[in-house]
Amino acid sequence: MKKKLYMVDIFYLWLRILENACKDDEELRAVIGDSVGNPELMRKRVEERVRKKGRDFGKSKTGSVLAFKVNFRDFNPTDSFIWFELYSAPSDRDLDLLGSVIQSWYVMGRLGAFNSSNLQLASSSMDHDPLYDADVADRIMPSSFHDISDVEFQDNWGRVWVDLGTSDYFAVDVLLNCLTLLSSEYLGIQQVVFGGRRMGDWEEGMTSQEDGYKYFKI
């Protein structure tokens, strides 16, 4: 009987510790959710987290399990900013990661990658060798990303100006797919905003590193 009471006391002590930890740990809170007090539900949620991470479970995770929000504010594909709100000001590593993603996206766009008029293999079955018609691809109107600025940050808000040129919204889908995994595994993104002239406390012309300004050269 004493052993049983002791185990109950330990269980509730552990629950209090877990509840307190959830207050300060957003990722833990997202995984545990409302399962505190329900051991079976808690076990299932932790197992699901392990299943999703797979072989990378032991890898240090620096991203966020929370999906970022996506908003469009009068987005003009040929003359608009894309804004990124992080959970905190980016480290040099964070800036290099995000900047490299944007740079790669731009290079692919310049080479005509974002052309939804030529997606010959997108719906093909993976069970058989597909057929690709190069003549069809050659006849389709090419698309090209026109221009882009450097990636700038003031504290936790970043932005990049883009002119997608003749690329279509397929480019935006590809970027968001990249940012989804980047945010989940490496650096947490709160939201991505397409369009808009000013977000957060952004101050035009403020380029002082002492005041939190950083940039990545594209």
PyRosetta script that sets phi, psi and omega in degrees:
from pyrosetta import init, pose_from_sequence

init()
pose = pose_from_sequence("MKKKLYMVDIFYLWLRILENACKDDEELRAVIGDSVGNPELMRKRVEERVRKKGRDFGKSKTGSVLAFKVNFRDFNPTDSFIWFELYSAPSDRDLDLLGSVIQSWYVMGRLGAFNSSNLQLASSSMDHDPLYDADVADRIMPSSFHDISDVEFQDNWGRVWVDLGTSDYFAVDVLLNCLTLLSSEYLGIQQVVFGGRRMGDWEEGMTSQEDGYKYFKI")
pose.set_psi(1, -44.8)
pose.set_omega(1, 179.2)
pose.set_phi(2, -62.0)
pose.set_psi(2, -39.4)
pose.set_omega(2, 179.8)
pose.set_phi(3, -63.9)
pose.set_psi(3, -40.0)
pose.set_omega(3, -179.8)
pose.set_phi(4, -64.5)
pose.set_psi(4, -44.3)
pose.set_omega(4, 178.5)
pose.set_phi(5, -64.0)
pose.set_psi(5, -37.8)
pose.set_omega(5, 178.6)
pose.set_phi(6, -62.4)
pose.set_psi(6, -43.1)
pose.set_omega(6, 180.0)
pose.set_phi(7, -65.5)
pose.set_psi(7, -37.0)
pose.set_omega(7, 177.4)
pose.set_phi(8, -64.3)
pose.set_psi(8, -43.7)
pose.set_omega(8, 178.5)
pose.set_phi(9, -60.8)
pose.set_psi(9, -42.7)
pose.set_omega(9, 179.4)
pose.set_phi(10, -63.3)
pose.set_psi(10, -40.9)
pose.set_omega(10, -179.2)
pose.set_phi(11, -61.3)
pose.set_psi(11, -47.2)
pose.set_omega(11, -178.1)
pose.set_phi(12, -70.7)
pose.set_psi(12, -31.4)
pose.set_omega(12, 174.6)
pose.set_phi(13, -64.3)
pose.set_psi(13, -42.5)
pose.set_omega(13, 178.5)
pose.set_phi(14, -63.5)
pose.set_psi(14, -39.4)
pose.set_omega(14, 178.3)
pose.set_phi(15, -62.4)
pose.set_psi(15, -41.7)
pose.set_omega(15, 179.6)
pose.set_phi(16, -64.5)
pose.set_psi(16, -40.3)
pose.set_omega(16, 178.1)
pose.set_phi(17, -63.1)
pose.set_psi(17, -42.7)
pose.set_omega(17, -179.4)
pose.set_phi(18, -65.7)
pose.set_psi(18, -41.8)
pose.set_omega(18, 178.8)
pose.set_phi(19, -62.1)
pose.set_psi(19, -41.7)
pose.set_omega(19, 178.7)
pose.set_phi(20, -66.2)
pose.set_psi(20, -38.3)
pose.set_omega(20, 179.0)
pose.set_phi(21, -65.1)
pose.set_psi(21, -37.1)
pose.set_omega(21, -179.8)
pose.set_phi(22, -64.6)
pose.set_psi(22, -28.6)
pose.set_omega(22, -179.6)
pose.set_phi(23, -63.2)
pose.set_psi(23, -33.3)
pose.set_omega(23, -174.9)
pose.set_phi(24, -107.0)
pose.set_psi(24, -3.7)
pose.set_omega(24, -176.3)
pose.set_phi(25, -124.3)
pose.set_psi(25, 103.4)
pose.set_omega(25, -175.9)
pose.set_phi(26, -64.2)
pose.set_psi(26, -39.0)
pose.set_omega(26, -178.9)
pose.set_phi(27, -66.9)
pose.set_psi(27, -44.5)
pose.set_omega(27, 178.8)
pose.set_phi(28, -62.5)
pose.set_psi(28, -40.3)
pose.set_omega(28, 179.2)
pose.set_phi(29, -62.2)
pose.set_psi(29, -38.2)
pose.set_omega(29, 179.9)
pose.set_phi(30, -68.8)
pose.set_psi(30, -35.7)
pose.set_omega(30, -179.6)
pose.set_phi(31, -74.3)
pose.set_psi(31, -47.7)
pose.set_omega(31, -175.7)
pose.set_phi(32, -74.6)
pose.set_psi(32, -41.8)
pose.set_omega(32, 178.8)
pose.set_phi(33, 57.0)
pose.set_psi(33, -130.5)
pose.set_omega(33, -178.2)
pose.set_phi(34, -97.5)
pose.set_psi(34, 22.3)
pose.set_omega(34, -176.8)
pose.set_phi(35, -87.2)
pose.set_psi(35, -4.6)
pose.set_omega(35, 178.1)
pose.set_phi(36, -59.7)
pose.set_psi(36, 127.7)
pose.set_omega(36, -176.5)
pose.set_phi(37, 96.5)
pose.set_psi(37, -8.7)
pose.set_omega(37, 178.6)
pose.set_phi(38, -124.6)
pose.set_psi(38, 87.5)
pose.set_omega(38, -174.3)
pose.set_phi(39, -54.6)
pose.set_psi(39, -39.3)
pose.set_omega(39, -177.9)
pose.set_phi(40, -66.3)
pose.set_psi(40, -44.6)
pose.set_omega(40, 178.2)
pose.set_phi(41, -65.4)
pose.set_psi(41, -38.6)
pose.set_omega(41, 178.6)
pose.set_phi(42, -62.5)
pose.set_psi(42, -43.2)
pose.set_omega(42, 179.5)
pose.set_phi(43, -60.7)
pose.set_psi(43, -43.9)
pose.set_omega(43, -179.3)
pose.set_phi(44, -62.8)
pose.set_psi(44, -40.0)
pose.set_omega(44, -178.7)
pose.set_phi(45, -68.0)
pose.set_psi(45, -40.4)
pose.set_omega(45, 178.2)
pose.set_phi(46, -66.5)
pose.set_psi(46, -41.0)
pose.set_omega(46, 177.7)
pose.set_phi(47, -61.7)
pose.set_psi(47, -39.2)
pose.set_omega(47, 178.6)
pose.set_phi(48, -64.6)
pose.set_psi(48, -38.5)
pose.set_omega(48, 177.8)
pose.set_phi(49, -64.1)
pose.set_psi(49, -43.6)
pose.set_omega(49, 178.8)
pose.set_phi(50, -63.7)
pose.set_psi(50, -41.2)
pose.set_omega(50, -179.4)
pose.set_phi(51, -62.2)
pose.set_psi(51, -41.7)
pose.set_omega(51, -178.4)
pose.set_phi(52, -67.5)
pose.set_psi(52, -36.8)
pose.set_omega(52, -179.4)
pose.set_phi(53, -78.6)
pose.set_psi(53, -25.7)
pose.set_omega(53, 177.2)
pose.set_phi(54, 56.3)
pose.set_psi(54, -130.2)
pose.set_omega(54, -176.8)
pose.set_phi(55, -67.9)
pose.set_psi(55, -16.6)
pose.set_omega(55, -177.8)
pose.set_phi(56, -90.2)
pose.set_psi(56, 12.2)
pose.set_omega(56, -175.0)
pose.set_phi(57, -60.8)
pose.set_psi(57, -36.4)
pose.set_omega(57, -178.5)
pose.set_phi(58, -80.2)
pose.set_psi(58, -5.9)
pose.set_omega(58, -178.4)
pose.set_phi(59, -77.2)
pose.set_psi(59, 138.1)
pose.set_omega(59, 177.0)
pose.set_phi(60, -62.2)
pose.set_psi(60, 126.7)
pose.set_omega(60, -176.6)
pose.set_phi(61, -102.8)
pose.set_psi(61, 127.0)
pose.set_omega(61, -178.6)
pose.set_phi(62, -116.4)
pose.set_psi(62, 5.3)
pose.set_omega(62, -179.7)
pose.set_phi(63, -96.3)
pose.set_psi(63, -153.8)
pose.set_omega(63, -178.2)
pose.set_phi(64, -132.1)
pose.set_psi(64, 140.7)
pose.set_omega(64, 177.0)
pose.set_phi(65, -80.8)
pose.set_psi(65, -9.1)
pose.set_omega(65, -179.7)
pose.set_phi(66, -86.6)
pose.set_psi(66, 131.0)
pose.set_omega(66, 178.2)
pose.set_phi(67, -70.0)
pose.set_psi(67, 140.0)
pose.set_omega(67, 179.2)
pose.set_phi(68, -79.6)
pose.set_psi(68, 156.5)
pose.set_omega(68, 177.8)
pose.set_phi(69, -84.5)
pose.set_psi(69, 150.0)
pose.set_omega(69, 177.3)
pose.set_phi(70, -125.2)
pose.set_psi(70, 126.6)
pose.set_omega(70, 179.4)
pose.set_phi(71, -131.7)
pose.set_psi(71, 148.3)
pose.set_omega(71, 174.5)
pose.set_phi(72, -118.8)
pose.set_psi(72, 128.9)
pose.set_omega(72, -178.6)
pose.set_phi(73, -129.0)
pose.set_psi(73, 91.1)
pose.set_omega(73, -179.3)
pose.set_phi(74, 51.6)
pose.set_psi(74, 48.9)
pose.set_omega(74, -176.4)
pose.set_phi(75, -73.3)
pose.set_psi(75, 120.9)
pose.set_omega(75, 174.6)
pose.set_phi(76, -105.4)
pose.set_psi(76, 110.5)
pose.set_omega(76, -174.3)
pose.set_phi(77, -58.2)
pose.set_psi(77, -20.5)
pose.set_omega(77, -178.1)
pose.set_phi(78, -100.9)
pose.set_psi(78, -1.1)
pose.set_omega(78, -179.3)
pose.set_phi(79, -166.8)
pose.set_psi(79, 78.6)
pose.set_omega(79, -179.0)
pose.set_phi(80, -154.5)
pose.set_psi(80, 158.2)
pose.set_omega(80, 171.2)
pose.set_phi(81, -91.7)
pose.set_psi(81, 148.6)
pose.set_omega(81, 165.8)
pose.set_phi(82, -111.5)
pose.set_psi(82, 125.6)
pose.set_omega(82, -175.0)
pose.set_phi(83, -107.4)
pose.set_psi(83, 146.2)
pose.set_omega(83, 178.5)
pose.set_phi(84, -128.3)
pose.set_psi(84, 122.1)
pose.set_omega(84, 174.2)
pose.set_phi(85, -105.5)
pose.set_psi(85, 116.3)
pose.set_omega(85, 177.1)
pose.set_phi(86, -93.7)
pose.set_psi(86, 172.1)
pose.set_omega(86, 178.1)
pose.set_phi(87, -76.8)
pose.set_psi(87, -21.1)
pose.set_omega(87, 178.0)
pose.set_phi(88, -156.2)
pose.set_psi(88, 170.1)
pose.set_omega(88, 178.1)
pose.set_phi(89, -59.8)
pose.set_psi(89, 138.0)
pose.set_omega(89, -175.5)
pose.set_phi(90, -73.4)
pose.set_psi(90, 144.2)
pose.set_omega(90, 169.9)
pose.set_phi(91, -76.3)
pose.set_psi(91, 173.0)
pose.set_omega(91, 177.1)
pose.set_phi(92, -60.2)
pose.set_psi(92, -37.5)
pose.set_omega(92, 178.3)
pose.set_phi(93, -64.2)
pose.set_psi(93, -44.6)
pose.set_omega(93, 179.4)
pose.set_phi(94, -59.7)
pose.set_psi(94, -44.3)
pose.set_omega(94, -179.2)
pose.set_phi(95, -63.5)
pose.set_psi(95, -40.9)
pose.set_omega(95, 178.5)
pose.set_phi(96, -64.1)
pose.set_psi(96, -40.4)
pose.set_omega(96, 179.6)
pose.set_phi(97, -63.4)
pose.set_psi(97, -52.7)
pose.set_omega(97, -178.3)
pose.set_phi(98, -65.5)
pose.set_psi(98, -42.5)
pose.set_omega(98, 179.4)
pose.set_phi(99, -62.3)
pose.set_psi(99, -38.6)
pose.set_omega(99, 179.5)
pose.set_phi(100, -67.0)
pose.set_psi(100, -36.6)
pose.set_omega(100, 176.5)
pose.set_phi(101, -63.3)
pose.set_psi(101, -47.4)
pose.set_omega(101, -179.7)
pose.set_phi(102, -63.6)
pose.set_psi(102, -40.5)
pose.set_omega(102, 179.8)
pose.set_phi(103, -63.6)
pose.set_psi(103, -44.3)
pose.set_omega(103, 178.6)
pose.set_phi(104, -63.7)
pose.set_psi(104, -41.1)
pose.set_omega(104, 177.6)
pose.set_phi(105, -59.7)
pose.set_psi(105, -42.0)
pose.set_omega(105, -179.9)
pose.set_phi(106, -66.4)
pose.set_psi(106, -44.3)
pose.set_omega(106, -179.7)
pose.set_phi(107, -61.2)
pose.set_psi(107, -43.7)
pose.set_omega(107, 177.7)
pose.set_phi(108, -62.0)
pose.set_psi(108, -39.6)
pose.set_omega(108, 178.3)
pose.set_phi(109, -64.4)
pose.set_psi(109, -39.8)
pose.set_omega(109, 178.3)
pose.set_phi(110, -62.8)
pose.set_psi(110, -30.6)
pose.set_omega(110, -178.9)
pose.set_phi(111, -89.2)
pose.set_psi(111, 7.8)
pose.set_omega(111, 174.2)
pose.set_phi(112, 83.4)
pose.set_psi(112, 21.4)
pose.set_omega(112, -175.3)
pose.set_phi(113, -69.6)
pose.set_psi(113, -28.4)
pose.set_omega(113, -171.5)
pose.set_phi(114, -98.0)
pose.set_psi(114, 74.4)
pose.set_omega(114, -177.9)
pose.set_phi(115, -132.2)
pose.set_psi(115, 96.4)
pose.set_omega(115, -176.4)
pose.set_phi(116, -70.1)
pose.set_psi(116, -6.7)
pose.set_omega(116, 176.7)
pose.set_phi(117, -75.3)
pose.set_psi(117, -14.4)
pose.set_omega(117, -179.3)
pose.set_phi(118, -128.8)
pose.set_psi(118, 72.9)
pose.set_omega(118, 176.4)
pose.set_phi(119, -117.8)
pose.set_psi(119, 63.7)
pose.set_omega(119, -172.8)
pose.set_phi(120, -65.8)
pose.set_psi(120, -28.9)
pose.set_omega(120, -173.7)
pose.set_phi(121, -104.3)
pose.set_psi(121, -3.6)
pose.set_omega(121, -173.0)
pose.set_phi(122, -59.7)
pose.set_psi(122, -34.6)
pose.set_omega(122, -177.8)
pose.set_phi(123, -104.1)
pose.set_psi(123, 11.0)
pose.set_omega(123, -178.1)
pose.set_phi(124, -75.7)
pose.set_psi(124, 148.4)
pose.set_omega(124, 176.4)
pose.set_phi(125, -74.6)
pose.set_psi(125, 141.3)
pose.set_omega(125, 178.4)
pose.set_phi(126, -82.0)
pose.set_psi(126, -2.6)
pose.set_omega(126, -178.0)
pose.set_phi(127, -82.3)
pose.set_psi(127, -15.9)
pose.set_omega(127, -177.3)
pose.set_phi(128, -135.7)
pose.set_psi(128, 157.8)
pose.set_omega(128, 176.1)
pose.set_phi(129, -68.0)
pose.set_psi(129, 124.4)
pose.set_omega(129, -178.9)
pose.set_phi(130, -80.0)
pose.set_psi(130, 168.6)
pose.set_omega(130, 175.9)
pose.set_phi(131, -110.5)
pose.set_psi(131, 137.4)
pose.set_omega(131, 178.7)
pose.set_phi(132, -125.1)
pose.set_psi(132, 128.4)
pose.set_omega(132, -178.4)
pose.set_phi(133, -102.5)
pose.set_psi(133, 101.6)
pose.set_omega(133, -178.8)
pose.set_phi(134, -65.8)
pose.set_psi(134, -29.5)
pose.set_omega(134, 178.9)
pose.set_phi(135, -66.5)
pose.set_psi(135, -38.9)
pose.set_omega(135, 176.6)
pose.set_phi(136, -62.5)
pose.set_psi(136, -45.1)
pose.set_omega(136, 179.3)
pose.set_phi(137, -61.0)
pose.set_psi(137, -37.3)
pose.set_omega(137, -178.2)
pose.set_phi(138, -69.7)
pose.set_psi(138, -27.6)
pose.set_omega(138, -177.7)
pose.set_phi(139, -84.8)
pose.set_psi(139, -15.5)
pose.set_omega(139, -177.4)
pose.set_phi(140, -77.3)
pose.set_psi(140, 140.5)
pose.set_omega(140, 178.3)
pose.set_phi(141, -58.2)
pose.set_psi(141, 123.7)
pose.set_omega(141, -178.8)
pose.set_phi(142, -68.3)
pose.set_psi(142, 157.0)
pose.set_omega(142, 175.8)
pose.set_phi(143, -123.9)
pose.set_psi(143, 150.0)
pose.set_omega(143, -178.6)
pose.set_phi(144, -152.2)
pose.set_psi(144, 133.8)
pose.set_omega(144, 173.0)
pose.set_phi(145, -69.6)
pose.set_psi(145, 130.6)
pose.set_omega(145, -174.7)
pose.set_phi(146, -89.4)
pose.set_psi(146, -51.3)
pose.set_omega(146, -172.1)
pose.set_phi(147, -157.5)
pose.set_psi(147, 161.8)
pose.set_omega(147, -179.7)
pose.set_phi(148, -157.0)
pose.set_psi(148, 152.7)
pose.set_omega(148, 177.0)
pose.set_phi(149, -97.1)
pose.set_psi(149, 178.7)
pose.set_omega(149, 169.9)
pose.set_phi(150, -70.0)
pose.set_psi(150, 159.9)
pose.set_omega(150, 175.3)
pose.set_phi(151, -87.0)
pose.set_psi(151, 123.4)
pose.set_omega(151, -177.3)
pose.set_phi(152, -115.1)
pose.set_psi(152, 148.1)
pose.set_omega(152, 174.4)
pose.set_phi(153, -133.7)
pose.set_psi(153, 138.5)
pose.set_omega(153, 165.4)
pose.set_phi(154, -123.1)
pose.set_psi(154, 108.3)
pose.set_omega(154, -173.3)
pose.set_phi(155, 55.9)
pose.set_psi(155, -123.6)
pose.set_omega(155, -174.5)
pose.set_phi(156, -93.9)
pose.set_psi(156, 3.5)
pose.set_omega(156, 177.6)
pose.set_phi(157, -104.1)
pose.set_psi(157, 129.7)
pose.set_omega(157, 177.4)
pose.set_phi(158, -124.7)
pose.set_psi(158, 161.8)
pose.set_omega(158, 178.5)
pose.set_phi(159, -153.7)
pose.set_psi(159, 157.7)
pose.set_omega(159, 172.4)
pose.set_phi(160, -145.5)
pose.set_psi(160, 133.7)
pose.set_omega(160, 178.2)
pose.set_phi(161, -89.4)
pose.set_psi(161, 139.7)
pose.set_omega(161, -177.4)
pose.set_phi(162, -135.3)
pose.set_psi(162, 149.9)
pose.set_omega(162, 166.5)
pose.set_phi(163, -127.7)
pose.set_psi(163, 100.5)
pose.set_omega(163, -175.9)
pose.set_phi(164, -70.7)
pose.set_psi(164, -8.3)
pose.set_omega(164, 178.2)
pose.set_phi(165, 61.0)
pose.set_psi(165, -127.0)
pose.set_omega(165, -179.8)
pose.set_phi(166, -95.4)
pose.set_psi(166, 5.8)
pose.set_omega(166, 172.3)
pose.set_phi(167, -67.5)
pose.set_psi(167, 153.1)
pose.set_omega(167, 179.6)
pose.set_phi(168, -108.6)
pose.set_psi(168, -171.2)
pose.set_omega(168, -175.0)
pose.set_phi(169, -67.7)
pose.set_psi(169, -6.8)
pose.set_omega(169, 171.2)
pose.set_phi(170, -57.4)
pose.set_psi(170, -33.9)
pose.set_omega(170, 177.8)
pose.set_phi(171, -60.7)
pose.set_psi(171, -39.7)
pose.set_omega(171, -179.7)
pose.set_phi(172, -68.1)
pose.set_psi(172, -41.4)
pose.set_omega(172, 176.4)
pose.set_phi(173, -58.3)
pose.set_psi(173, -45.3)
pose.set_omega(173, -179.0)
pose.set_phi(174, -63.0)
pose.set_psi(174, -44.2)
pose.set_omega(174, 179.3)
pose.set_phi(175, -60.7)
pose.set_psi(175, -45.9)
pose.set_omega(175, -178.6)
pose.set_phi(176, -65.7)
pose.set_psi(176, -34.7)
pose.set_omega(176, 175.1)
pose.set_phi(177, -61.7)
pose.set_psi(177, -43.0)
pose.set_omega(177, 178.9)
pose.set_phi(178, -65.1)
pose.set_psi(178, -45.2)
pose.set_omega(178, -177.5)
pose.set_phi(179, -67.1)
pose.set_psi(179, -29.1)
pose.set_omega(179, 179.7)
pose.set_phi(180, -61.5)
pose.set_psi(180, -48.3)
pose.set_omega(180, 179.3)
pose.set_phi(181, -72.5)
pose.set_psi(181, -37.4)
pose.set_omega(181, 177.7)
pose.set_phi(182, -58.5)
pose.set_psi(182, -44.6)
pose.set_omega(182, -179.0)
pose.set_phi(183, -68.0)
pose.set_psi(183, -39.6)
pose.set_omega(183, -177.4)
pose.set_phi(184, -68.9)
pose.set_psi(184, -39.0)
pose.set_omega(184, -171.0)
pose.set_phi(185, -104.0)
pose.set_psi(185, -24.8)
pose.set_omega(185, -169.0)
pose.set_phi(186, -126.4)
pose.set_psi(186, -47.4)
pose.set_omega(186, 178.6)
pose.set_phi(187, -145.5)
pose.set_psi(187, 128.6)
pose.set_omega(187, -174.9)
pose.set_phi(188, -72.8)
pose.set_psi(188, 126.8)
pose.set_omega(188, 176.6)
pose.set_phi(189, -109.9)
pose.set_psi(189, 128.6)
pose.set_omega(189, 178.0)
pose.set_phi(190, -81.0)
pose.set_psi(190, -44.6)
pose.set_omega(190, 180.0)
pose.set_phi(191, -158.5)
pose.set_psi(191, 155.7)
pose.set_omega(191, 174.5)
pose.set_phi(192, -122.9)
pose.set_psi(192, 128.2)
pose.set_omega(192, -177.6)
pose.set_phi(193, -120.6)
pose.set_psi(193, 124.2)
pose.set_omega(193, 176.6)
pose.set_phi(194, -98.1)
pose.set_psi(194, 116.1)
pose.set_omega(194, -177.1)
pose.set_phi(195, 97.3)
pose.set_psi(195, -179.6)
pose.set_omega(195, -177.2)
pose.set_phi(196, 90.1)
pose.set_psi(196, 144.2)
pose.set_omega(196, -177.1)
pose.set_phi(197, -99.4)
pose.set_psi(197, -21.5)
pose.set_omega(197, -177.7)
pose.set_phi(198, -151.2)
pose.set_psi(198, 128.4)
pose.set_omega(198, 178.9)
pose.set_phi(199, -127.4)
pose.set_psi(199, 147.7)
pose.set_omega(199, 178.5)
pose.set_phi(200, 58.8)
pose.set_psi(200, -135.2)
pose.set_omega(200, 178.8)
pose.set_phi(201, -103.4)
pose.set_psi(201, 30.3)
pose.set_omega(201, -176.7)
pose.set_phi(202, -59.6)
pose.set_psi(202, 132.4)
pose.set_omega(202, -178.7)
pose.set_phi(203, -120.1)
pose.set_psi(203, 112.6)
pose.set_omega(203, 180.0)
pose.set_phi(204, -59.7)
pose.set_psi(204, 134.5)
pose.set_omega(204, 177.5)
pose.set_phi(205, 86.4)
pose.set_psi(205, -6.0)
pose.set_omega(205, 179.8)
pose.set_phi(206, -83.0)
pose.set_psi(206, 108.6)
pose.set_omega(206, -177.1)
pose.set_phi(207, -126.7)
pose.set_psi(207, 24.7)
pose.set_omega(207, -179.6)
pose.set_phi(208, -85.6)
pose.set_psi(208, 122.3)
pose.set_omega(208, 178.5)
pose.set_phi(209, -64.1)
pose.set_psi(209, -29.4)
pose.set_omega(209, 178.6)
pose.set_phi(210, -65.4)
pose.set_psi(210, -24.8)
pose.set_omega(210, 179.6)
pose.set_phi(211, -97.4)
pose.set_psi(211, 11.8)
pose.set_omega(211, 174.3)
pose.set_phi(212, 98.3)
pose.set_psi(212, 14.4)
pose.set_omega(212, -179.7)
pose.set_phi(213, -87.1)
pose.set_psi(213, 135.1)
pose.set_omega(213, 174.4)
pose.set_phi(214, -142.1)
pose.set_psi(214, 156.2)
pose.set_omega(214, 176.1)
pose.set_phi(215, -148.5)
pose.set_psi(215, 155.9)
pose.set_omega(215, 175.8)
pose.set_phi(216, -118.8)
pose.set_psi(216, 123.7)
pose.set_omega(216, -178.0)
pose.set_phi(217, -77.0)
pose.set_psi(217, 120.4)
pose.set_omega(217, 177.2)
pose.set_phi(218, -83.9)
pose.dump_pdb("model.pdb")
